[in-house]
Amino acid sequence: MGYEALDIANLSRSLNEALVLAELLDGAKHGYQLALEVAEASDGEIRFKHGTLYPILHRLEQSGMISGSWSDEGPRGKRRSYVLTQEGRRHLAVLRREWIRLANLLASSLGEAP
């Protein structure tokens, strides 16, 4: 069908990237805000730990998917906010297609829910 085989070993990484990139579609956000919004969007089912989120943000920034900048906002002083780049938008579109495909494959393989 023209699709590559799913990379099962990297599903977690792919999901984390998709979640972060999707939250940045609305504009710049700092890490803590991203974590809160992912949790809120998933009704608390998906939560990032700080030790997990920040390496994801650094990897996405290094790969050009997001761009970060420091600001002096809020009572805590400097915060690093991230925005989605054009490359990040393209990558998110690919990830969305892959996750929709995976969801459909799983639904088909597992059968209907009772």
DSSP file (Angstrom, degrees, kcal/mol; ACC not computed):
  #  RESIDUE AA STRUCTURE BP1 BP2  ACC     N-H-->O    O-->H-N    N-H-->O    O-->H-N    TCO  KAPPA ALPHA  PHI   PSI    X-CA   Y-CA   Z-CA
    1    1 A M              0   0    0      0, 0.0     3,-0.1     0, 0.0     0, 0.0   0.000 360.0 360.0 360.0   4.2    0.0    0.0    0.0
    2    2 A G        +     0   0    0      1,-0.3     2,-0.3     0, 0.0     0, 0.0   0.428 360.0 123.0  90.2  -3.8    3.0    2.3   -0.1
    3    3 A Y        -     0   0    0      1,-0.0    -1,-0.3     3,-0.0     2,-0.2  -0.664  59.6-125.8 -91.4 148.0    3.4    2.5    3.7
    4    4 A E        -     0   0    0     -2,-0.3     3,-0.1     1,-0.1    -1,-0.0  -0.542  41.3 -87.8 -81.8 158.5    6.6    1.6    5.5
    5    5 A A        -     0   0    0     -2,-0.2    -1,-0.1     1,-0.1     2,-0.1  -0.351  52.6 -97.4 -63.2 146.2    6.4   -1.0    8.3
    6    6 A L        -     0   0    0      1,-0.1     2,-1.3    -3,-0.1     3,-0.2  -0.417  25.9-130.8 -66.7 139.0    5.6    0.5   11.7
    7    7 A D    >   +     0   0    0      1,-0.2     3,-1.5    -2,-0.1    -1,-0.1  -0.705  29.3 179.1 -92.0  84.6    8.6    1.1   13.8
    8    8 A I  G >  S+     0   0    0     -2,-1.3     3,-1.5     1,-0.3     4,-0.3   0.824  73.9  62.9 -58.4 -36.2    7.3   -0.5   17.0
    9    9 A A  G 3  S+     0   0    0      1,-0.3    -1,-0.3    -3,-0.2     3,-0.2   0.752 108.0  42.7 -64.2 -23.6   10.4    0.2   19.0
   10   10 A N  G <> S+     0   0    0     -3,-1.5     4,-2.5     1,-0.1    -1,-0.3   0.120  76.6 111.7-111.0  21.4    9.9    3.9   18.7
   11   11 A L  H <> S+     0   0    0     -3,-1.5     4,-2.8     1,-0.2     5,-0.2   0.918  79.3  50.0 -61.1 -43.8    6.2    4.2   19.3
   12   12 A S  H  > S+     0   0    0     -4,-0.3     4,-2.6     2,-0.2    -1,-0.2   0.932 112.3  46.9 -61.7 -46.2    6.7    6.0   22.6
   13   13 A R  H  > S+     0   0    0      1,-0.2     4,-2.4     2,-0.2    -1,-0.2   0.931 113.4  49.0 -60.7 -45.7    9.0    8.5   21.1
   14   14 A S  H  X S+     0   0    0     -4,-2.5     4,-2.5     2,-0.2    -2,-0.2   0.904 112.0  48.3 -61.2 -43.8    6.7    9.1   18.2
   15   15 A L  H  X S+     0   0    0     -4,-2.8     4,-2.5     2,-0.2    -1,-0.2   0.930 111.1  50.1 -63.9 -45.8    3.7    9.6   20.4
   16   16 A N  H  X S+     0   0    0     -4,-2.6     4,-2.3     1,-0.2     5,-0.2   0.917 111.9  48.2 -59.5 -44.2    5.5   12.0   22.7
   17   17 A E  H  X S+     0   0    0     -4,-2.4     4,-2.9     1,-0.2     5,-0.3   0.927 111.3  50.3 -62.2 -45.0    6.7   14.1   19.7
   18   18 A A  H  X S+     0   0    0     -4,-2.5     4,-2.4     1,-0.2    -2,-0.2   0.908 110.8  49.3 -60.8 -42.7    3.2   14.1   18.2
   19   19 A L  H  X S+     0   0    0     -4,-2.5     4,-1.7     2,-0.2    -1,-0.2   0.925 114.4  44.0 -63.9 -45.2    1.7   15.3   21.5
   20   20 A V  H  X S+     0   0    0     -4,-2.3     4,-1.2    -5,-0.2    -2,-0.2   0.944 115.4  47.3 -65.6 -48.3    4.2   18.1   22.0
   21   21 A L  H  < S+     0   0    0     -4,-2.9     3,-0.4     1,-0.2     4,-0.4   0.895 110.2  53.0 -62.5 -40.1    4.0   19.3   18.4
   22   22 A A  H >< S+     0   0    0     -4,-2.4     3,-1.2    -5,-0.3     4,-0.3   0.880 106.2  53.2 -63.5 -38.0    0.2   19.3   18.4
   23   23 A E  H >< S+     0   0    0     -4,-1.7     3,-0.6     1,-0.2    -1,-0.2   0.769 104.0  57.7 -68.6 -23.9    0.1   21.4   21.5
   24   24 A L  G >< S+     0   0    0     -4,-1.2     3,-1.2    -3,-0.4    60,-0.6   0.505  80.1  88.2 -85.0  -3.6    2.3   24.0   19.8
   25   25 A L  G <  S+     0   0    0     -3,-1.2    -1,-0.2    -4,-0.4    -2,-0.1   0.835  86.1  54.5 -60.1 -31.1    0.0   24.5   16.9
   26   26 A D  G <  S-     0   0    0     -3,-0.6     2,-0.3    -4,-0.3    -1,-0.2   0.574 122.8 -86.7 -81.4  -9.6   -1.8   27.2   18.9
   27   27 A G  S <  S-     0   0    0     -3,-1.2    -1,-0.3    -4,-0.1    55,-0.1  -0.808  71.4 -11.3 133.4-175.0    1.4   29.2   19.5
   28   28 A A        +     0   0    0     -2,-0.3     2,-0.3    -3,-0.1    55,-0.2  -0.251  58.5 168.8 -63.3 140.0    4.3   29.5   21.8
   29   29 A K  E     -A   82   0A   0     53,-1.9    53,-3.0    -5,-0.0     2,-0.2  -0.990  29.0-126.2-148.6 150.5    4.3   27.6   25.1
   30   30 A H  E  >  -A   81   0A   0     -2,-0.3     4,-2.3    51,-0.3    51,-0.2  -0.555  38.9 -98.8 -92.9 167.1    6.8   26.8   27.8
   31   31 A G  H  > S+     0   0    0     49,-0.7     4,-2.4     1,-0.2     5,-0.2   0.875 120.2  48.5 -55.3 -48.1    7.5   23.3   29.0
   32   32 A Y  H  > S+     0   0    0      1,-0.2     4,-2.3     2,-0.2    -1,-0.2   0.905 111.8  50.7 -62.4 -40.4    5.3   23.3   32.1
   33   33 A Q  H  > S+     0   0    0      2,-0.2     4,-2.5     1,-0.2    -1,-0.2   0.900 108.8  52.2 -63.2 -40.9    2.4   24.7   30.1
   34   34 A L  H  X S+     0   0    0     -4,-2.3     4,-2.4     2,-0.2     5,-0.2   0.929 109.0  50.0 -59.2 -45.8    2.9   22.0   27.5
   35   35 A A  H  X S+     0   0    0     -4,-2.4     4,-2.0     1,-0.2    13,-0.3   0.914 111.8  48.1 -60.4 -43.8    2.7   19.3   30.2
   36   36 A L  H  X S+     0   0    0     -4,-2.3     4,-2.5     1,-0.2    -1,-0.2   0.907 112.2  48.6 -63.4 -42.5   -0.4   20.8   31.7
   37   37 A E  H  X S+     0   0    0     -4,-2.5     4,-2.7     2,-0.2    -2,-0.2   0.857 109.5  51.1 -71.6 -34.5   -2.2   21.1   28.3
   38   38 A V  H  X S+     0   0    0     -4,-2.4     4,-1.5     2,-0.2     8,-0.3   0.931 112.8  47.3 -64.6 -44.1   -1.3   17.5   27.2
   39   39 A A  H  <>S+     0   0    0     -4,-2.0     5,-3.9    -5,-0.2     6,-0.3   0.914 114.2  47.1 -62.2 -42.6   -2.7   16.2   30.5
   40   40 A E  H ><5S+     0   0    0     -4,-2.5     3,-1.6     1,-0.2    -2,-0.2   0.921 110.1  51.6 -66.0 -44.0   -5.8   18.4   30.1
   41   41 A A  H 3<5S+     0   0    0     -4,-2.7    -1,-0.2     1,-0.3    -2,-0.2   0.780 113.8  45.2 -64.5 -26.5   -6.4   17.3   26.5
   42   42 A S  T ><5S-     0   0    0     -4,-1.5     3,-1.9     4,-0.2    -1,-0.3   0.175 115.4-112.7-101.8  16.8   -6.2   13.7   27.5
   43   43 A D  T < 5S-     0   0    0     -3,-1.6    -3,-0.2     1,-0.3    -2,-0.1   0.854  76.0 -55.8  52.7  36.8   -8.4   14.1   30.6
   44   44 A G  T 3 <S+     0   0    0     -5,-3.9    -1,-0.3     2,-0.2    -4,-0.1   0.476 115.1 114.0  80.4   2.3   -5.4   13.3   32.8
   45   45 A E  S <  S+     0   0    0     -3,-1.9     2,-0.5    -6,-0.3    -2,-0.1   0.793  74.2  47.7 -76.8 -27.9   -4.6   10.0   31.1
   46   46 A I        +     0   0    0     -8,-0.3     2,-0.4    -7,-0.3    -4,-0.2  -0.964  69.5 170.3-118.1 122.2   -1.3   11.2   29.6
   47   47 A R        -     0   0    0     -2,-0.5     2,-0.4    -3,-0.1   -11,-0.1  -0.997  23.0-142.2-134.5 134.4    1.1   13.0   31.8
   48   48 A F        -     0   0    0     -2,-0.4     2,-0.3   -13,-0.3    -9,-0.1  -0.768  11.3-143.4 -92.1 136.7    4.7   14.1   31.2
   49   49 A K    >>  -     0   0    0     -2,-0.4     4,-2.9     1,-0.1     3,-1.6  -0.728  25.6-118.5 -88.6 150.3    7.3   13.9   33.9
   50   50 A H  H 3> S+     0   0    0     -2,-0.3     4,-1.7     1,-0.3    -1,-0.1   0.867 115.6  58.1 -59.0 -35.8    9.8   16.7   33.8
   51   51 A G  H 34 S+     0   0    0      1,-0.2    -1,-0.3     2,-0.2    -3,-0.0   0.682 114.7  38.2 -67.5 -16.6   12.6   14.2   33.3
   52   52 A T  H <> S+     0   0    0     -3,-1.6     4,-1.2     2,-0.1    -2,-0.2   0.824 114.3  51.0 -96.9 -44.5   10.8   13.0   30.2
   53   53 A L  H  X S+     0   0    0     -4,-2.9     4,-2.4     1,-0.2     3,-0.2   0.921 104.7  53.0 -65.9 -47.7    9.4   16.2   28.7
   54   54 A Y  H  X S+     0   0    0     -4,-1.7     4,-2.5     1,-0.2    -1,-0.2   0.873 107.1  50.6 -66.3 -37.5   12.6   18.4   28.7
   55   55 A P  H  > S+     0   0    0      0, 0.0     4,-2.4     0, 0.0    -1,-0.2   0.877 110.7  52.0 -62.7 -33.8   14.7   15.8   26.8
   56   56 A I  H  X S+     0   0    0     -4,-1.2     4,-2.7    -3,-0.2    -2,-0.2   0.938 110.4  47.7 -63.7 -46.7   11.9   15.6   24.2
   57   57 A L  H  X S+     0   0    0     -4,-2.4     4,-2.3     1,-0.2    -1,-0.2   0.912 112.4  48.9 -61.5 -43.4   11.9   19.4   23.8
   58   58 A H  H  X S+     0   0    0     -4,-2.5     4,-2.7     2,-0.2    -1,-0.2   0.917 112.3  48.3 -62.9 -43.1   15.7   19.5   23.5
   59   59 A R  H  X S+     0   0    0     -4,-2.4     4,-1.8     1,-0.2    -2,-0.2   0.917 112.5  48.2 -64.1 -43.4   15.6   16.8   20.8
   60   60 A L  H  <>S+     0   0    0     -4,-2.7     5,-2.2     1,-0.2     6,-1.2   0.873 113.1  48.5 -65.3 -36.5   12.8   18.5   18.9
   61   61 A E  H ><5S+     0   0    0     -4,-2.3     3,-1.3    -5,-0.2    -2,-0.2   0.925 110.4  50.2 -69.2 -44.0   14.7   21.8   19.1
   62   62 A Q  H 3<5S+     0   0    0     -4,-2.7    -2,-0.2     1,-0.3    -1,-0.2   0.829 110.3  51.0 -63.3 -31.4   18.0   20.3   17.9
   63   63 A S  T 3<5S-     0   0    0     -4,-1.8    -1,-0.3    -5,-0.2    -2,-0.2   0.452 117.0-113.1 -87.3   0.4   16.2   18.6   15.0
   64   64 A G  T < 5S+     0   0    0     -3,-1.3    24,-0.4     2,-0.3    23,-0.3   0.576  85.0 117.8  83.3   9.4   14.6   21.9   13.9
   65   65 A M  S   <S+     0   0    0     -5,-2.2    20,-2.3    -6,-0.2    23,-0.4   0.812  82.8  17.5 -77.8 -30.7   11.0   20.9   14.7
   66   66 A I  E     -B   84   0A   0     -6,-1.2     2,-0.4    18,-0.2    -2,-0.3  -0.913  69.6-141.6-134.7 162.3   10.6   23.6   17.3
   67   67 A S  E     -B   83   0A   0     16,-2.4    16,-2.3    -2,-0.3     2,-0.3  -0.995  17.2-157.2-127.6 134.2   12.4   26.8   18.1
   68   68 A G  E     +B   82   0A   0     -2,-0.4     2,-0.3    14,-0.2    14,-0.2  -0.827  11.4 178.2-113.9 150.4   13.0   28.0   21.7
   69   69 A S  E     -B   81   0A   0     12,-2.3    12,-2.8    -2,-0.3     2,-0.3  -0.993  26.3-119.7-147.2 149.8   13.7   31.4   23.2
   70   70 A W  E     +B   80   0A   0     -2,-0.3     2,-0.3    10,-0.2    10,-0.2  -0.646  30.8 179.1 -89.3 144.0   14.2   32.7   26.7
   71   71 A S  E     -B   79   0A   0      8,-2.2     8,-2.4    -2,-0.3     2,-0.6  -0.970  33.5-129.2-140.5 156.9   11.9   35.3   28.2
   72   72 A D        +     0   0    0     -2,-0.3     2,-0.3     6,-0.2     6,-0.2  -0.475  58.4 138.9-101.4  59.3   11.6   37.1   31.6
   73   73 A E        +     0   0    0     -2,-0.6     3,-0.2     4,-0.4    -2,-0.1  -0.759  43.2  11.5-106.1 151.5    8.0   36.4   32.2
   74   74 A G  S >  S-     0   0    0     -2,-0.3     3,-1.3     1,-0.2     5,-0.0   0.111  94.7 -66.5  78.5 169.7    6.3   35.5   35.4
   75   75 A P  T 3  S+     0   0    0      0, 0.0    -1,-0.2     0, 0.0     3,-0.1   0.655 124.7  64.2 -70.9 -16.8    7.3   35.4   39.0
   76   76 A R  T 3  S-     0   0    0      1,-0.3     2,-0.3    -3,-0.2    -2,-0.1   0.399  99.8-134.3 -90.1   3.6    9.9   32.6   38.4
   77   77 A G    <   +     0   0    0     -3,-1.3    -4,-0.4    -5,-0.1    -1,-0.3  -0.622  66.5  30.2  85.4-138.2   12.0   34.6   36.1
   78   78 A K        +     0   0    0     -2,-0.3     2,-0.3    -6,-0.2    -6,-0.2  -0.307  61.8 179.0 -67.9 138.5   13.4   33.3   32.9
   79   79 A R  E     - B   0  71A   0     -8,-2.4    -8,-2.2    -2,-0.0     2,-0.7  -0.983  26.0-129.8-134.6 147.2   11.4   30.7   31.0
   80   80 A R  E     - B   0  70A   0     -2,-0.3   -49,-0.7   -10,-0.2     2,-0.3  -0.883  26.0-166.0 -99.6 119.9   12.1   28.9   27.7
   81   81 A S  E     -AB  30  69A   0    -12,-2.8   -12,-2.3    -2,-0.7     2,-0.4  -0.800   4.6-150.1-105.6 148.8    9.1   29.1   25.3
   82   82 A Y  E     -AB  29  68A   0    -53,-3.0   -53,-1.9    -2,-0.3     2,-0.3  -0.908   9.1-168.6-122.3 144.7    8.9   27.0   22.2
   83   83 A V  E     - B   0  67A   0    -16,-2.3   -16,-2.4    -2,-0.4     2,-0.3  -0.937  29.7-107.7-127.8 154.0    7.2   27.5   18.9
   84   84 A L  E     - B   0  66A   0    -60,-0.6   -18,-0.2    -2,-0.3     2,-0.1  -0.630  31.9-149.3 -79.9 133.2    6.5   25.1   16.0
   85   85 A T     >  -     0   0    0    -20,-2.3     4,-2.1    -2,-0.3     5,-0.1  -0.458  31.1-102.7 -92.4 172.2    8.6   25.5   12.9
   86   86 A Q  H  > S+     0   0    0      1,-0.2     4,-2.2     2,-0.2     5,-0.2   0.904 126.4  52.3 -61.3 -40.4    7.6   24.7    9.3
   87   87 A E  H  > S+     0   0    0    -23,-0.3     4,-2.5     1,-0.2    -1,-0.2   0.889 107.8  52.3 -62.0 -38.3    9.6   21.5    9.6
   88   88 A G  H  > S+     0   0    0    -24,-0.4     4,-2.5   -23,-0.4    -2,-0.2   0.873 107.1  52.1 -64.6 -38.3    7.7   20.7   12.8
   89   89 A R  H  X S+     0   0    0     -4,-2.1     4,-2.0     2,-0.2    -2,-0.2   0.917 111.2  47.0 -64.0 -43.1    4.4   21.2   11.1
   90   90 A R  H  X S+     0   0    0     -4,-2.2     4,-1.8     2,-0.2    -2,-0.2   0.923 112.7  49.4 -64.3 -43.2    5.4   18.8    8.3
   91   91 A H  H  X S+     0   0    0     -4,-2.5     4,-2.7     1,-0.2    -2,-0.2   0.901 108.9  52.8 -63.1 -40.9    6.6   16.3   10.8
   92   92 A L  H  X S+     0   0    0     -4,-2.5     4,-2.8     1,-0.2    -1,-0.2   0.897 105.9  54.0 -61.6 -40.4    3.4   16.5   12.8
   93   93 A A  H  X S+     0   0    0     -4,-2.0     4,-1.9     2,-0.2    -1,-0.2   0.907 110.7  46.4 -60.7 -41.3    1.4   15.9    9.6
   94   94 A V  H  X S+     0   0    0     -4,-1.8     4,-2.4     2,-0.2    -2,-0.2   0.933 112.5  49.8 -65.3 -46.3    3.4   12.7    9.0
   95   95 A L  H  X S+     0   0    0     -4,-2.7     4,-2.6     1,-0.2     5,-0.2   0.896 108.3  53.5 -61.5 -40.2    3.0   11.6   12.7
   96   96 A R  H  X S+     0   0    0     -4,-2.8     4,-2.5     2,-0.2     5,-0.2   0.937 109.7  47.6 -59.5 -46.9   -0.8   12.2   12.6
   97   97 A R  H  X S+     0   0    0     -4,-1.9     4,-2.3     1,-0.2    -1,-0.2   0.919 112.9  49.2 -60.8 -42.9   -1.1   10.0    9.5
   98   98 A E  H  X S+     0   0    0     -4,-2.4     4,-2.5     1,-0.2    -2,-0.2   0.905 112.6  46.6 -64.4 -41.4    1.0    7.3   11.1
   99   99 A W  H  X S+     0   0    0     -4,-2.6     4,-2.6     2,-0.2    -1,-0.2   0.869 112.1  50.0 -71.4 -35.8   -0.9    7.3   14.4
  100  100 A I  H  X S+     0   0    0     -4,-2.5     4,-2.3    -5,-0.2    -1,-0.2   0.919 112.2  49.0 -65.6 -42.1   -4.3    7.3   12.6
  101  101 A R  H  X S+     0   0    0     -4,-2.3     4,-2.5    -5,-0.2    -2,-0.2   0.931 112.2  48.1 -60.9 -46.2   -3.1    4.3   10.6
  102  102 A L  H  X S+     0   0    0     -4,-2.5     4,-2.9     2,-0.2     5,-0.2   0.916 110.0  51.9 -62.2 -43.4   -1.9    2.5   13.7
  103  103 A A  H  X S+     0   0    0     -4,-2.6     4,-2.5     1,-0.2    -1,-0.2   0.911 111.6  47.4 -60.0 -41.8   -5.2    3.2   15.5
  104  104 A N  H  X S+     0   0    0     -4,-2.3     4,-2.2     2,-0.2    -1,-0.2   0.903 111.6  50.2 -66.5 -41.0   -7.0    1.7   12.5
  105  105 A L  H  X S+     0   0    0     -4,-2.5     4,-2.7     2,-0.2    -2,-0.2   0.918 112.3  47.3 -62.5 -43.8   -4.7   -1.3   12.4
  106  106 A L  H  X S+     0   0    0     -4,-2.9     4,-3.0     2,-0.2     5,-0.3   0.924 110.8  51.1 -64.3 -44.1   -5.2   -2.0   16.1
  107  107 A A  H  X S+     0   0    0     -4,-2.5     4,-1.1    -5,-0.2    -1,-0.2   0.909 113.9  45.2 -59.1 -41.6   -8.9   -1.6   15.9
  108  108 A S  H  < S+     0   0    0     -4,-2.2    -2,-0.2     2,-0.2    -1,-0.2   0.909 116.4  45.0 -68.0 -43.1   -9.0   -4.1   13.0
  109  109 A S  H  < S+     0   0    0     -4,-2.7    -2,-0.2     1,-0.2    -1,-0.2   0.866 117.5  42.8 -70.2 -36.8   -6.7   -6.5   14.7
  110  110 A L  H  < S-     0   0    0     -4,-3.0    -1,-0.2     1,-0.2    -2,-0.2   0.633 103.1-138.8 -87.6 -14.5   -8.3   -6.4   18.1
  111  111 A G     <  -     0   0    0     -4,-1.1    -1,-0.2    -5,-0.3     2,-0.1  -0.203  42.9 -33.0  82.3-179.4  -11.9   -6.5   16.9
  112  112 A E        -     0   0    0     -4,-0.1    -4,-0.0     1,-0.1    -5,-0.0  -0.443  65.1-111.2 -75.9 147.2  -14.8   -4.5   18.2
  113  113 A A              0   0    0     -2,-0.1    -1,-0.1     1,-0.1    -2,-0.0  -0.473 360.0 360.0 -73.5 148.2  -15.0   -3.6   21.8
  114  114 A P              0   0    0      0, 0.0    -1,-0.1     0, 0.0    -2,-0.0   0.522 360.0 360.0 -66.5 360.0  -17.8   -5.3   23.8
